[in-house]
Amino acid sequence: MSVALFVGALGLLIAAEGLVYAAFPARVREALTALLTLPDRQLRALGFAVATFGLLLVGIASLLA
């Protein structure tokens, strides 16, 4: 994996997140408020689940390349 590919993927992730904030600011606030009410254990589990899903996508992408 090249550094350029990693930086490109990171840039795409940041752009996608920015589009969500731009398109749905009220929903983002609601989601962040909901996250504040979650206990640490649930938030940590959610974080691990999302990170695992992301790694699976990267693995699948590397198999397709």
PyMOL CGO cylinders between C-alpha atoms (Angstrom):
from pymol import cmd
from pymol.cgo import CYLINDER

trace = [
    CYLINDER, 0.00, 0.00, 0.00, 1.46, 3.30, -0.99, 0.3, 1, 1, 1, 1, 1, 1,
    CYLINDER, 1.46, 3.30, -0.99, 1.41, 6.47, 1.05, 0.3, 1, 1, 1, 1, 1, 1,
    CYLINDER, 1.41, 6.47, 1.05, -0.42, 8.24, -1.78, 0.3, 1, 1, 1, 1, 1, 1,
    CYLINDER, -0.42, 8.24, -1.78, -3.21, 5.68, -1.67, 0.3, 1, 1, 1, 1, 1, 1,
    CYLINDER, -3.21, 5.68, -1.67, -3.53, 6.05, 2.10, 0.3, 1, 1, 1, 1, 1, 1,
    CYLINDER, -3.53, 6.05, 2.10, -3.62, 9.85, 1.91, 0.3, 1, 1, 1, 1, 1, 1,
    CYLINDER, -3.62, 9.85, 1.91, -6.18, 9.66, -0.90, 0.3, 1, 1, 1, 1, 1, 1,
    CYLINDER, -6.18, 9.66, -0.90, -8.41, 7.33, 1.13, 0.3, 1, 1, 1, 1, 1, 1,
    CYLINDER, -8.41, 7.33, 1.13, -8.09, 9.57, 4.18, 0.3, 1, 1, 1, 1, 1, 1,
    CYLINDER, -8.09, 9.57, 4.18, -9.01, 12.60, 2.09, 0.3, 1, 1, 1, 1, 1, 1,
    CYLINDER, -9.01, 12.60, 2.09, -12.07, 10.81, 0.73, 0.3, 1, 1, 1, 1, 1, 1,
    CYLINDER, -12.07, 10.81, 0.73, -13.15, 9.90, 4.26, 0.3, 1, 1, 1, 1, 1, 1,
    CYLINDER, -13.15, 9.90, 4.26, -12.79, 13.51, 5.45, 0.3, 1, 1, 1, 1, 1, 1,
    CYLINDER, -12.79, 13.51, 5.45, -14.70, 14.80, 2.41, 0.3, 1, 1, 1, 1, 1, 1,
    CYLINDER, -14.70, 14.80, 2.41, -17.54, 12.34, 2.99, 0.3, 1, 1, 1, 1, 1, 1,
    CYLINDER, -17.54, 12.34, 2.99, -17.78, 13.32, 6.64, 0.3, 1, 1, 1, 1, 1, 1,
    CYLINDER, -17.78, 13.32, 6.64, -17.79, 16.99, 5.71, 0.3, 1, 1, 1, 1, 1, 1,
    CYLINDER, -17.79, 16.99, 5.71, -20.64, 16.42, 3.27, 0.3, 1, 1, 1, 1, 1, 1,
    CYLINDER, -20.64, 16.42, 3.27, -22.70, 14.79, 6.02, 0.3, 1, 1, 1, 1, 1, 1,
    CYLINDER, -22.70, 14.79, 6.02, -22.17, 17.83, 8.29, 0.3, 1, 1, 1, 1, 1, 1,
    CYLINDER, -22.17, 17.83, 8.29, -23.02, 20.21, 5.45, 0.3, 1, 1, 1, 1, 1, 1,
    CYLINDER, -23.02, 20.21, 5.45, -26.12, 18.36, 4.29, 0.3, 1, 1, 1, 1, 1, 1,
    CYLINDER, -26.12, 18.36, 4.29, -27.64, 17.38, 7.65, 0.3, 1, 1, 1, 1, 1, 1,
    CYLINDER, -27.64, 17.38, 7.65, -26.43, 19.72, 10.43, 0.3, 1, 1, 1, 1, 1, 1,
    CYLINDER, -26.43, 19.72, 10.43, -29.51, 19.23, 12.63, 0.3, 1, 1, 1, 1, 1, 1,
    CYLINDER, -29.51, 19.23, 12.63, -29.32, 15.43, 12.37, 0.3, 1, 1, 1, 1, 1, 1,
    CYLINDER, -29.32, 15.43, 12.37, -25.60, 15.52, 13.22, 0.3, 1, 1, 1, 1, 1, 1,
    CYLINDER, -25.60, 15.52, 13.22, -26.40, 17.52, 16.37, 0.3, 1, 1, 1, 1, 1, 1,
    CYLINDER, -26.40, 17.52, 16.37, -29.09, 14.98, 17.30, 0.3, 1, 1, 1, 1, 1, 1,
    CYLINDER, -29.09, 14.98, 17.30, -26.68, 12.10, 16.77, 0.3, 1, 1, 1, 1, 1, 1,
    CYLINDER, -26.68, 12.10, 16.77, -23.96, 13.77, 18.83, 0.3, 1, 1, 1, 1, 1, 1,
    CYLINDER, -23.96, 13.77, 18.83, -26.43, 14.45, 21.63, 0.3, 1, 1, 1, 1, 1, 1,
    CYLINDER, -26.43, 14.45, 21.63, -27.48, 10.79, 21.56, 0.3, 1, 1, 1, 1, 1, 1,
    CYLINDER, -27.48, 10.79, 21.56, -23.82, 9.73, 21.73, 0.3, 1, 1, 1, 1, 1, 1,
    CYLINDER, -23.82, 9.73, 21.73, -23.33, 11.87, 24.83, 0.3, 1, 1, 1, 1, 1, 1,
    CYLINDER, -23.33, 11.87, 24.83, -26.00, 9.86, 26.64, 0.3, 1, 1, 1, 1, 1, 1,
    CYLINDER, -26.00, 9.86, 26.64, -24.41, 6.47, 25.90, 0.3, 1, 1, 1, 1, 1, 1,
    CYLINDER, -24.41, 6.47, 25.90, -22.41, 4.82, 28.66, 0.3, 1, 1, 1, 1, 1, 1,
    CYLINDER, -22.41, 4.82, 28.66, -18.67, 4.44, 27.98, 0.3, 1, 1, 1, 1, 1, 1,
    CYLINDER, -18.67, 4.44, 27.98, -19.00, 0.68, 27.58, 0.3, 1, 1, 1, 1, 1, 1,
    CYLINDER, -19.00, 0.68, 27.58, -21.59, 0.97, 24.80, 0.3, 1, 1, 1, 1, 1, 1,
    CYLINDER, -21.59, 0.97, 24.80, -19.71, 3.77, 23.07, 0.3, 1, 1, 1, 1, 1, 1,
    CYLINDER, -19.71, 3.77, 23.07, -16.50, 1.73, 23.17, 0.3, 1, 1, 1, 1, 1, 1,
    CYLINDER, -16.50, 1.73, 23.17, -18.31, -1.32, 21.74, 0.3, 1, 1, 1, 1, 1, 1,
    CYLINDER, -18.31, -1.32, 21.74, -19.78, 0.83, 18.97, 0.3, 1, 1, 1, 1, 1, 1,
    CYLINDER, -19.78, 0.83, 18.97, -16.32, 2.22, 18.18, 0.3, 1, 1, 1, 1, 1, 1,
    CYLINDER, -16.32, 2.22, 18.18, -14.79, -1.25, 17.97, 0.3, 1, 1, 1, 1, 1, 1,
    CYLINDER, -14.79, -1.25, 17.97, -17.63, -2.45, 15.75, 0.3, 1, 1, 1, 1, 1, 1,
    CYLINDER, -17.63, -2.45, 15.75, -17.23, 0.46, 13.34, 0.3, 1, 1, 1, 1, 1, 1,
    CYLINDER, -17.23, 0.46, 13.34, -13.44, 0.08, 13.30, 0.3, 1, 1, 1, 1, 1, 1,
    CYLINDER, -13.44, 0.08, 13.30, -13.79, -3.65, 12.59, 0.3, 1, 1, 1, 1, 1, 1,
    CYLINDER, -13.79, -3.65, 12.59, -16.22, -2.95, 9.76, 0.3, 1, 1, 1, 1, 1, 1,
    CYLINDER, -16.22, -2.95, 9.76, -13.78, -0.42, 8.29, 0.3, 1, 1, 1, 1, 1, 1,
    CYLINDER, -13.78, -0.42, 8.29, -10.91, -2.89, 8.45, 0.3, 1, 1, 1, 1, 1, 1,
    CYLINDER, -10.91, -2.89, 8.45, -13.05, -5.53, 6.77, 0.3, 1, 1, 1, 1, 1, 1,
    CYLINDER, -13.05, -5.53, 6.77, -13.81, -3.08, 3.95, 0.3, 1, 1, 1, 1, 1, 1,
    CYLINDER, -13.81, -3.08, 3.95, -10.10, -2.34, 3.55, 0.3, 1, 1, 1, 1, 1, 1,
    CYLINDER, -10.10, -2.34, 3.55, -9.38, -6.07, 3.44, 0.3, 1, 1, 1, 1, 1, 1,
    CYLINDER, -9.38, -6.07, 3.44, -12.03, -6.67, 0.83, 0.3, 1, 1, 1, 1, 1, 1,
    CYLINDER, -12.03, -6.67, 0.83, -10.74, -3.75, -1.23, 0.3, 1, 1, 1, 1, 1, 1,
    CYLINDER, -10.74, -3.75, -1.23, -7.20, -5.14, -1.11, 0.3, 1, 1, 1, 1, 1, 1,
    CYLINDER, -7.20, -5.14, -1.11, -8.45, -8.52, -2.36, 0.3, 1, 1, 1, 1, 1, 1,
    CYLINDER, -8.45, -8.52, -2.36, -10.23, -6.84, -5.26, 0.3, 1, 1, 1, 1, 1, 1,
    CYLINDER, -10.23, -6.84, -5.26, -7.16, -4.84, -6.31, 0.3, 1, 1, 1, 1, 1, 1,
]
cmd.load_cgo(trace, "trace")
